[in-house]
């Protein structure tokens, strides 16, 4: 989804997007903390068909729900939970990964990237929390990393992992 941003002098900032399903949504963040969400007619992107306004507190509560902090859908293969720059991220091993048929010790992820593997979800749906150094990684597995965002990204890029199960 492409997001277009526009400054609204004296008001705040407008964010406009068309979802994969084709819905046009506009979010206006007011300088006083209010948020407005507008949904547009499928046949006329200039015609707002519904809107809702949130206080700052309401918007933050809704953001937590939308962002998966309150409830994580069961089929979601990737989730990111931000704590300043710390993240927890689910990353699926693709068929090109150099991690396939190697152990966690072989990859030396903790020392090389300063991140931790906090869980390993096998392709057969079994789970291992805090997997040991001798744990074998296989195609289709999902690794749950914890660490700083830039370190998780570096490990993901270097090990040819596919974010979000793709």
C-alpha positions as CSV (number, residue, x, y, z in Angstrom):
1,X,0.0,0.0,0.0
2,X,1.5,3.3,-1.0
3,X,1.0,6.1,1.4
4,X,1.0,9.7,0.3
5,X,1.7,12.5,2.8
6,X,0.8,16.1,2.6
7,X,1.5,18.9,5.1
8,X,-1.6,20.9,6.0
9,X,-0.2,24.2,7.4
10,X,-2.0,25.3,10.5
11,X,-3.9,22.0,10.7
12,X,-1.4,19.1,10.7
13,X,-0.6,16.3,8.2
14,X,-2.8,14.3,5.8
15,X,-2.0,10.7,4.9
16,X,-3.8,9.2,1.9
17,X,-3.8,5.6,0.7
18,X,-5.6,3.1,-1.5
19,X,-5.6,-0.3,0.0
20,X,-4.9,-3.5,-1.9
21,X,-8.7,-4.1,-2.0
22,X,-9.2,-0.7,-3.6
23,X,-10.5,1.3,-0.7
24,X,-9.4,4.9,-0.5
25,X,-8.7,6.0,3.1
26,X,-7.5,9.4,4.3
27,X,-6.1,10.0,7.8
28,X,-5.7,13.6,9.0
29,X,-3.5,14.1,12.1
30,X,-4.3,17.5,13.7
31,X,-1.7,19.4,15.5
32,X,-3.9,19.4,18.6
33,X,-3.8,15.5,18.7
34,X,-7.2,14.7,17.0
35,X,-7.2,12.2,14.2
36,X,-9.8,12.0,11.5
37,X,-10.3,8.9,9.3
38,X,-12.3,9.3,6.1
39,X,-13.4,6.4,3.8
40,X,-14.3,7.2,0.2
41,X,-16.8,5.9,-2.3
42,X,-15.4,3.1,-4.5
43,X,-16.8,4.7,-7.6
44,X,-15.9,8.4,-6.8
45,X,-12.7,8.9,-4.9
46,X,-13.7,12.5,-4.3
47,X,-16.8,11.6,-2.3
48,X,-16.2,10.7,1.4
49,X,-18.9,8.2,2.5
50,X,-17.9,7.9,6.2
51,X,-15.6,9.4,8.7
52,X,-14.7,9.2,12.4
53,X,-12.8,11.5,14.7
54,X,-10.6,10.2,17.6
55,X,-9.0,12.0,20.5
56,X,-5.3,11.5,20.9
57,X,-5.9,8.8,23.6
58,X,-8.5,7.0,21.5
59,X,-6.2,7.1,18.4
60,X,-3.4,5.5,20.4
61,X,-5.6,2.8,21.7
62,X,-6.9,2.1,18.2
63,X,-3.4,2.1,16.8
64,X,-2.4,-0.6,19.3
65,X,-5.3,-2.8,18.2
66,X,-4.6,-2.2,14.5
67,X,-0.9,-2.8,15.0
68,X,-1.4,-6.2,16.7
69,X,-0.4,-5.2,20.2
70,X,-3.7,-6.4,21.7
71,X,-4.5,-9.4,19.5
72,X,-2.3,-11.1,17.0
73,X,-4.2,-12.9,14.2
74,X,-3.4,-16.6,14.2
75,X,-2.4,-16.7,10.5
76,X,0.0,-13.7,10.8
77,X,3.5,-14.9,10.0
78,X,5.2,-11.7,10.7
79,X,4.7,-9.3,13.6
80,X,6.8,-6.5,14.8
81,X,6.5,-5.1,18.3
82,X,8.4,-1.9,18.8
83,X,9.9,-0.8,22.0
84,X,11.8,2.3,21.0
85,X,14.2,0.7,18.5
86,X,13.8,-2.9,19.8
87,X,11.8,-5.3,17.7
88,X,10.4,-8.8,17.8
89,X,10.1,-10.0,14.3
90,X,8.9,-13.3,12.7
91,X,11.0,-14.2,9.6
92,X,10.3,-17.2,7.4
93,X,13.3,-19.1,5.8
94,X,13.1,-19.1,2.0
95,X,14.5,-21.7,-0.3
96,X,17.6,-19.6,-1.1
97,X,18.6,-19.0,2.5
98,X,22.2,-19.9,3.5
99,X,20.7,-20.8,6.9
100,X,19.1,-24.0,5.6
101,X,20.4,-27.2,7.2
102,X,22.7,-25.2,9.5
103,X,22.5,-24.9,13.2
104,X,22.1,-21.8,15.2
105,X,25.7,-22.2,16.4
106,X,26.9,-22.4,12.8
107,X,25.2,-19.1,12.0
108,X,26.6,-17.4,15.2
109,X,23.7,-15.0,15.0
110,X,24.0,-13.6,18.5
111,X,27.6,-12.7,18.1
112,X,27.6,-11.6,14.5
113,X,24.4,-9.5,14.6
114,X,23.8,-8.8,18.3
115,X,20.3,-10.3,18.2
116,X,18.6,-13.3,19.8
117,X,16.5,-16.1,18.4
118,X,13.7,-16.4,20.9
119,X,11.7,-19.0,19.1
120,X,11.7,-21.3,16.1
121,X,8.5,-22.3,14.5
122,X,9.0,-25.4,12.3
123,X,7.2,-25.9,9.0
124,X,5.3,-28.8,10.7
125,X,3.8,-26.3,13.2
126,X,5.9,-27.5,16.2
127,X,7.5,-24.7,18.3
128,X,10.7,-24.4,20.2
129,X,11.1,-21.5,22.7
130,X,14.7,-20.3,23.2
131,X,16.1,-22.9,20.8
132,X,19.6,-24.2,21.6
133,X,22.8,-23.8,19.6
134,X,22.4,-27.2,18.1
135,X,18.9,-26.5,16.7
136,X,18.8,-27.2,13.0
137,X,17.2,-24.6,10.7
138,X,15.3,-25.9,7.7
139,X,13.4,-24.5,4.7
140,X,9.9,-23.2,5.7
141,X,10.9,-22.7,9.3
142,X,10.1,-19.3,10.9
143,X,12.6,-17.7,13.2
144,X,11.5,-15.2,15.8
145,X,14.2,-12.6,16.4
146,X,14.6,-10.1,19.2
147,X,16.9,-7.1,18.9
148,X,17.5,-3.7,17.5
149,X,15.8,-3.0,14.2
150,X,18.9,-2.4,12.2
151,X,20.6,-5.6,13.5
152,X,17.5,-7.7,12.7
153,X,17.4,-6.2,9.2
154,X,21.1,-6.9,8.7
155,X,20.7,-10.6,9.7
156,X,17.6,-10.9,7.5
157,X,19.4,-9.5,4.4
158,X,22.6,-11.5,4.9
159,X,21.0,-14.8,5.6
160,X,18.6,-14.5,2.6
161,X,15.5,-14.8,4.7
162,X,12.1,-13.8,3.5
163,X,10.2,-11.3,5.8
164,X,6.6,-12.0,6.4
165,X,6.7,-15.5,5.1
166,X,7.0,-14.5,1.4
